[in-house]
Amino acid sequence: MSDVLKRLLVELEAELKQQQLWSGKPPEHAAMASTLPFCCDTMRLEQWLQFIFLPRLQAMLKCGQALPTNISILPMAEEVFKPHGQRLQPLLQKIQLIDLTMSGGE
């Protein structure tokens, strides 16, 4: 799974950049300390993906740590990105594949 997940994380980053949702500036430190799911009170979902989700999973993979085995980011992403219509469908597909891979569905 780790090789597949590494590839999917690279693809997620590329898709965020392709969709111009990649930020050159990280959020304030206080925003990253949120305790709510997806830091939904302090940052946008694409920021959470870029500055929390991707770095944490990449670090866990690098250190050989056990990964979460039941994640579900897609429902949140579908709701948050709904205003963008079909334009973000490729991004949603990447998120779905990550969900499935980490939850043992693929």
Residue, then its C-alpha position, 0 to 999 in steps of 0.5 A: m500500500s505504501d508505494v500506491l499511497k506515495r504515488l497518490l499523494v504526489e498526484l493529489e499535490a499535482e492536482l491541487k497545483q493544476q487546479q490552482l488551489w496550491s498556496g505559496k504561503p502557509p497559514e498562520h501557526a494558530a490556524m494549524a493548531s485547530t482541533l476541529p476536523f479538517c481545521c475547518d474553523t481556521m483554514r480552507l480544505e485545500q489548505w488543510l490538504q496541503f499543509i496538514f494532510l500531505p505532510r503528515l502522511q508523507a512523514m508517516l510513510k517516511c518513518g514507517q509509522a502505521l497509517p490511519t486505516n479508516i479515513s473519509i475525506l471525500p464527503m467533506a471535499e464534495e461538499v466544500f468543492k460543490p460550488h466549483g462544479q465538474r471542474l474539480q472532479p479530477l481532484l475529487q477522484k484523487i481524494q476518493l482513491i486515497d480514501l479507498t486505498m487507506s481504508g483497505g478498499e483498493 
